[in-house]
Amino acid sequence: MPAFDEPRFLAGLLWALALSGAAAAAALFVRPAPYGRHTRAGFGPRIPARTAWIVMESPAVVVFAAAYAAGTHARSLLPLSFAALWLLHYAHRSFVYPIVTYRPGQRPTPLLVVLLGFSFNVVNAYANARFVSQYVVYDGADLVRPTLYLGVFLFSCGFSINRWADGVLRRLRAEGKGYQIPRGGLFELVSCPNYLGEIVEWVGFALATRSPAAWVFAFFTACNLAPRARAHHRWYRRTFPDYPPGRRALVPYCW
Ligand SMILES: NC(=O)c1ccc[n+]([C@@H]2O[C@H](COP(=O)([O-])OP(=O)(O)OC[C@H]3O[C@@H](n4cnc5c(N)ncnc54)[C@H](OP(=O)(O)O)[C@@H]3O)[C@@H](O)[C@H]2O)c1
């Protein structure tokens, strides 16, 4: 039996992820993913939103940690730093975000969305961990590459923007008045600074790590969140007649 050719397997996986990201974007520009304010009937059974987030996102912690540990660079400083950035984001997204965002009466999430998110996170975490701890070629020039510092800077900015914007929305929700127009900071420029932050974060991660898996993930994130930002933006405009007219969907002053 031929030996398992992991680099070839990973290359196929990344192509499949990139193509499914493009296909998802095409579909999501027509109909947004059916969770949150875009929930609608016809997507089968649903489970509580808090459980849904934890089930969907936790492979990004568990699978990443296991696949990372198997790599030959797992104990080197730079890969360890990249793993720390990844785990910082995903420990929050998988276990803190669903708990702090929880509120009684939260809309349940279709099981189909959960299964798709879960499968994506298994594959994506495996591919990213294997590249960071095994297949990225590290050399003596790593610490003098400007893209390392630019990438970490972008990751930090994106992470902060995402956390801040999710916090603003959470506090609005906690007021118990339903959906409101978010105001202040980047919300004056775009409807979805949380999505903008998330995309910037993963572009930064890709720049810093030089990992093909990270670039595919950044692309997939944009494919997923750009259509959702447009759907949110249109929804805000339909719902609030006084919605600020100069505000864009995702990219300040542009789109
Ligand atoms: N990497 C990826 O591909 C990916 C994919 C999806 C999500 N994410 C990240 O996951 C996080 C959550 O995503 P999401 O799609 O659920 O974000 P979202 O639609 O902006 O909703 C976030 C939370 O805020 C509430 N909310 C939103 N707008 C509100 C408003 N105007 N007034 C009051 N409450 C409001 C929502 O309530 P409702 O649920 O009732 O609408 C929900 O609890 C974001 O940080 C996003 O970047 C990442």
The ligand as a MOL file (V3000), in Angstrom:
LIG
                    3D

  0  0  0     0  0            999 V3000
M  V30 BEGIN CTAB
M  V30 COUNTS 48 52 0 0 0
M  V30 BEGIN ATOM
M  V30 1 N -14.4120 33.3670 10.2740 0
M  V30 2 C -15.6570 33.2760 9.8000 0
M  V30 3 O -15.8600 32.8340 8.6640 0
M  V30 4 C -16.8530 33.6920 10.6630 0
M  V30 5 C -18.1330 33.2840 10.2670 0
M  V30 6 C -19.2270 33.7080 11.0390 0
M  V30 7 C -19.0260 34.5080 12.1580 0
M  V30 8 N -17.7680 34.8610 12.5180 0 CHG=1
M  V30 9 C -17.5660 35.7440 13.6730 0
M  V30 10 O -18.4600 35.4040 14.7160 0
M  V30 11 C -18.9600 36.5740 15.3750 0
M  V30 12 C -20.4920 36.5830 15.3590 0
M  V30 13 O -20.9520 36.5080 14.0280 0
M  V30 14 P -22.4890 36.7840 13.6760 0
M  V30 15 O -22.6290 36.5330 12.2090 0
M  V30 16 O -23.3910 36.0990 14.6410 0 CHG=-1
M  V30 17 O -22.5330 38.3900 13.9690 0
M  V30 18 P -23.7730 39.3980 14.0590 0
M  V30 19 O -24.8480 39.0250 13.1030 0
M  V30 20 O -23.1880 40.7640 13.9420 0
M  V30 21 O -24.3770 39.1820 15.5410 0
M  V30 22 C -23.5630 39.2230 16.6870 0
M  V30 23 C -24.4670 39.3060 17.9330 0
M  V30 24 O -24.9440 40.6400 18.1020 0
M  V30 25 C -26.3590 40.7080 17.9950 0
M  V30 26 N -26.6270 41.8910 17.1530 0
M  V30 27 C -26.1300 42.1070 15.9150 0
M  V30 28 N -26.5260 43.3150 15.4480 0
M  V30 29 C -27.2920 43.8630 16.4300 0
M  V30 30 C -27.9980 45.1040 16.5440 0
M  V30 31 N -27.9650 46.0010 15.5580 0
M  V30 32 N -28.6980 45.3640 17.6730 0
M  V30 33 C -28.7130 44.4490 18.6680 0
M  V30 34 N -28.0580 43.2520 18.6190 0
M  V30 35 C -27.3540 42.9510 17.5130 0
M  V30 36 C -26.7760 39.4010 17.3210 0
M  V30 37 O -28.1040 39.0310 17.6620 0
M  V30 38 P -28.9250 37.9860 16.6880 0
M  V30 39 O -28.1360 36.7000 16.7240 0
M  V30 40 O -30.2590 37.8830 17.2910 0
M  V30 41 O -28.9430 38.5830 15.2970 0
M  V30 42 C -25.7250 38.4350 17.8670 0
M  V30 43 O -26.0510 38.0520 19.1840 0
M  V30 44 C -18.3510 37.7750 14.6340 0
M  V30 45 O -17.2330 38.2340 15.3520 0
M  V30 46 C -17.9100 37.2000 13.2980 0
M  V30 47 O -16.7940 37.8890 12.7850 0
M  V30 48 C -16.6730 34.4680 11.7990 0
M  V30 END ATOM
M  V30 BEGIN BOND
M  V30 1 1 1 2
M  V30 2 2 2 3
M  V30 3 1 2 4
M  V30 4 1 4 5
M  V30 5 2 4 48
M  V30 6 2 5 6
M  V30 7 1 6 7
M  V30 8 2 7 8
M  V30 9 1 8 9
M  V30 10 1 8 48
M  V30 11 1 9 10
M  V30 12 1 9 46
M  V30 13 1 10 11
M  V30 14 1 11 12
M  V30 15 1 11 44
M  V30 16 1 12 13
M  V30 17 1 13 14
M  V30 18 2 14 15
M  V30 19 1 14 16
M  V30 20 1 14 17
M  V30 21 1 17 18
M  V30 22 2 18 19
M  V30 23 1 18 20
M  V30 24 1 18 21
M  V30 25 1 21 22
M  V30 26 1 22 23
M  V30 27 1 23 24
M  V30 28 1 23 42
M  V30 29 1 24 25
M  V30 30 1 25 26
M  V30 31 1 25 36
M  V30 32 1 26 27
M  V30 33 1 26 35
M  V30 34 2 27 28
M  V30 35 1 28 29
M  V30 36 1 29 30
M  V30 37 2 29 35
M  V30 38 1 30 31
M  V30 39 2 30 32
M  V30 40 1 32 33
M  V30 41 2 33 34
M  V30 42 1 34 35
M  V30 43 1 36 37
M  V30 44 1 36 42
M  V30 45 1 37 38
M  V30 46 2 38 39
M  V30 47 1 38 40
M  V30 48 1 38 41
M  V30 49 1 42 43
M  V30 50 1 44 45
M  V30 51 1 44 46
M  V30 52 1 46 47
M  V30 END BOND
M  V30 END CTAB
M  END
